Amino acid sequence: MSTTPAPAGPRGADGAADSATKTLTVGVDIGGTKVAAGVVDDSGKLLASTRRDTPSDDVTKVEDVIADAVRELRAAFEVQAVGLGAAGFVDSLRSTVLFAPNLAWRETPLRAAIEQRLGLPAVVENDANAAAWAEARFGAGRGEDHVVVLTVGTGIGGGIVLDGRLLRGRYGVAAEIGHLNIVPDGRRCGCGLQGCWEQYASGRALVQEAQATATASPAIAKRLLARAGGVAENITGPMVTEAGQEGDVAALGCFDELGKWLGRGMAQLAAILDPAVFVIGGGVSSAGDLLREPAMQAYRKHLTGRGHRPTADIRMAELGNEAGIVGAADLARQR
């Protein structure tokens, strides 16, 4: 699979020609379906990338795929270290994947396995933490030392940067913020508990709200239903976003509902963490102000001490799908 040069982005003022003067590292974003890897310089600029399918049911094959992707990039660039963003719980030493819900990793010493294959120093980080670090350092949170990044996709992930440091917790599994309990004895969550935030403020929740609206009030949701071939169960997140951008009343109501729950949870986080900035990323963030505006209103409404304290800025993420690669690579450089 050929290495793809990355186009010049807004983060890097320098061109690829002087990349040899910079410290280059590889970031690898490992998910349940794909392994994406890229060479990143110390300004957060992605110089080249490659990707592979993830053999999610075989630990050894996943490690082989990671190593193969890194070797491809090393053939064109001199790199110093590898950062691995893994979708799962990572221990506090950033060496072992304790558990990954969509991969076969269970107490897997991933760092040692990759270092042995490549002869390069490696670091393992939770993938959401890696993406959050990238947004805090090079994206929408740059210039701030207190940033909370929310990845609003199928569920809610994210990461927390306080005093310029990534918050990992004593055991390495901090910032599982999608499982903040927002409704006692509420909707059942895949984690086994009830009332988790992601059951009310995620892409899945948006789709469920749209499907329920279309079922209960088909006349109001006729544009949504038209996109879905008249079947409410076929409505998808992108359909809701497209309809909302066209001013569809039903879709706008769904985003209002989602934003209400998102803002309520952010207010709870602000009461504990007091960040300067919330950054909203993930697939649902493509809706832009359709999501940001109702979230901001709900955040201000539920913020403790409102009117007597500064309120965090709420920004949309800037790095998109590159964030995991850029963050993992920079964390390898930090090590």
N, C-alpha and C positions, 0 to 999 in steps of 0.2 A: 504494500500500500504506500503510495507516494506521499512525501511530506508536502504539506500545503503552506506556502508562505502566507503569513497573515498580513492584511492590508494595514497601512499606517492608521492608527487610531488617535483619539484625542488625548490619550494619557502620555504618549511619548513624543517629546519635542525633537528628539534626535532620530535620524534615519538609521536603517539597518547597517549602513556602511561603517558606522563607528561602533557597532555592537561588540567588536572584539575588545574594545577598551572597557567593557562593562562585565560584571559578574553575571553569568548566565546560569540559570537553573531550569529544570524541567518540572512542570506541574502536571499531575495526573488526576483527572476527575473520574472516579470509578463508581458507576451506577449499576443498577440491576440489568440494564439492557446494553449499555455502551461504556467503553473506556476511551476517554478523550485525553490527549496529552499535548503539551505545547512547551516551547522554549520561551522563557520570559526574561527580560533584562531587569536591572534594578530600578527602572522607572515605572515598572508595571506594564511594559509594552510586550505584547505577544508577537513574537517574530515568526513563528511557524507552528503548525499543528498537524496532528494526525489522529485517527480514531479507529477503533476496532469494536466488534461485537463482544459482549461479555458472556463467557461460558459460565453462567451463574451457579451451576450445580456442581462445579469441580474446583476446589481451592487451588490445586496445582496448576490447572489450565489458566485460571485467572492470573496467577503470578507470571506464567509464561507470556500471556498476552501483554501484561504491563511491561515486562522486560523487553519484549519485541518492539513495542511502540517507542520506548526510550532509546533503544539501540538505533532505530531508524532516525530519530532526531539527532542523536550523537554523531551520526555519520556526516552531518552537515554543520554541526555547531559543537564547540568545546564547552561542555557544561560541568558544573562543579558539584551539584547535588540534585536530589530528587525529592519532591514533596508529593505525598499521596493523599488525596482527599477521598476518604472511604465513607460510604453510606451506612453508618452503623456506630456503635459505641466504641470509642477508642480509649485505651487506658491512659492514666495521667503521665506516663513516660513517653507517650506518643510512639509506641512501638508495636502494640498488640491490638487487633480488632477483637473486642470482647464478644460482640454480637452484631450481626447484620441481618435485618429482616428479609432482604431480597437477594442475599448471597449465601454461600455455604460457610462463611466464616464463623467459627466458634472458638474463642480463645486462640486465635491464629496469630503467630509472631510474624506479621507481614513485613516489618522493617528488616528483620534479619534475613528473610527470604529474598527480598529485593536487593539488599546490599550484597548478598552472596552471589546473585546472578550477575550483577552489574559492576561490582567493585567501586561503587559510589556511595557516599553517605546519604542516608534517606531519613525522612521523618514522616510519620503517619498522623493525619488529622481528620477529624470528622468533616465530611464534605460541606455541610452547612456552615461550620466554623470557618472553613477555608474561604468560602464565598463571601462570608461576612467580613473577614479580614481584608479581602480585596476591595470591597466597597468602602470600607473604612479608610483604607490606605490610599486607594487610587480612584475611587468612584464617587458616589454621591455624598459620602461622609468625610471626604478628604478635608484636612485642616481641623478636624475635631477629634478630641481624645475620648469622648463619651458617646458611643454610637450603638444603637440597637438595630440590627438588620432582621427583617421579617421576610421569609421566603414563602409567599402565598401561592401554593400550587394545589396539588391533590390534597395535601394536608398543609400544616404550617411548620416550617423549620426556621432556622435562623441562628444568629450568633450575637454575642455581646462583647463590646470592646469598652473597657473602663480604664481610665488613666493611661490610654494608649496601649493597653495589654489585653490580649484575648482571654476572656473568662472561661476557664475550663472546669473549675471545681476541684475538690480534693481527689476525686476518683476519675476525672477526665470526662465525665458525662453531663456536664452542666449545659444549660441553655436549651433543654428540650421544651421550648416554650409553647409549642403547639398543644402540650398536655397540661397547661395551666387549667385548673378546674374553674370554669366560668359559670356553670349551671349545676348546682348540686343535684345528683340523681337525674341528670339530663340524658341526652342521647348517648347510646352505647358507642364507645370508641374501639378501634381496632387494637389499642393497647390493653384492652381488658377492663378499663374503667369507664365511668359515665360522666358526661358533661364537659369533656375536654374542649378547649378553645377551638381546635381545628374542626370540630363537628359543626361549628356555627360560622366560621370566618375563613373558609378555605374555598378552593375551586370546586371541590365536591359539594360543599354547602350551597354554593351559587347555583350549580346545576340542579340540585334537589329543589331549591326554592323556585327556580324557573319551571321545572317540570310540574311541581305542585300547583303553581299559578295557572299554567296552561290547562291542567286537568280541571281545576275548579272554575276557572273563568276563561274559557276558550275565546270568547269574543274580545276580551281585553288583550289576550296573548296571540292574536291571529297572525301577527308578523313572525313571532317566534315559531308558531306552529307551521307556518308556510315554509320556513327554512328547514323544518324537520319533517317535511312530507306529511304533515297533519298528525304526526304521532308524538305525543308529549315525551314519551320515553326516549325519543331520538334526539332531543335537544342536548346540545353540547355547550361547553364553556365559551368557545369562540363564537358560536351563534349568538349567545347572550351579549357578548361584547360588541359584536357587529350591530345587533339590533339597538343596543344602548347608544352607540355612537350615531345612529340615525334618529335618535330621539324617541324610540319605542317606549311607551309608558310602562308596559309590563317589565321590560328589561331594566329600565331605570329603577323601578321599584325593587327589583332583585338586588341591584347594586346598593341601594339605600339600606336594605336589610343587612347585606354583607358588611357594609361600612359601619353600621351601627355596632355590630359585634366586634369588628376589628378595632374600632376606636375604644370600646369599653375595655378590651384586653390591654391595649396600649396604655390606658390610664392606670391600670393596675400595675403594669411594669414600671411606669414612671414614678409611682408612689414608692417603689422599692429602689430603683436604679438611678432615677433622675438624669436621664441622658440629655444631651444637647440636640440630638437628631435621631429620628426614626427613619430608616430607609426601607421602603417596601419593594421587594423584588418578587421573583417567581412568575409563573405563567400568567396569573391573574393581573399582575401589574401592568400588562399591556393595555389595560383599560384606562390607565392614566387617571385623569381627574374624575372620571366616573366612579372610581374607587376612593381616590384620595380625599375628595371633598366631603362625602358623608362620613368617612373615617375621622377626618379632622374635627368635624362638628361633634361627633360622639365622644371623641377624645377630650375635647374641651369641656363638654357637658359633665363627664364623669371624673375629671381630674380633681383629686383632693386639693383643697386650698385654692381653687381656681379664682383668678382675679387678684391673688396675693402672692403669686410666684411666677417666675418665667415659665413659658411653655415650650416644649421641644418643637423644633421644626420637623415637618413630615415631608420627605422627599421620595421620589421614585428612583429606583436603582438605575445605574448607568451602564453597567458592564455586561448585562445579559448572560448568555451562556458561557462567556469567557471567565466569569468570576471565579468559578471553582478552580480552574487551571491556574489563573493568575495568583489567587490566594495561596494555593498549595505550594507553588514555586517560590513565592516570597517567604513563606514560613520556613521552607528548606534553607533559604538564604539566611534567615534570622538565626537558625540553629548554628 
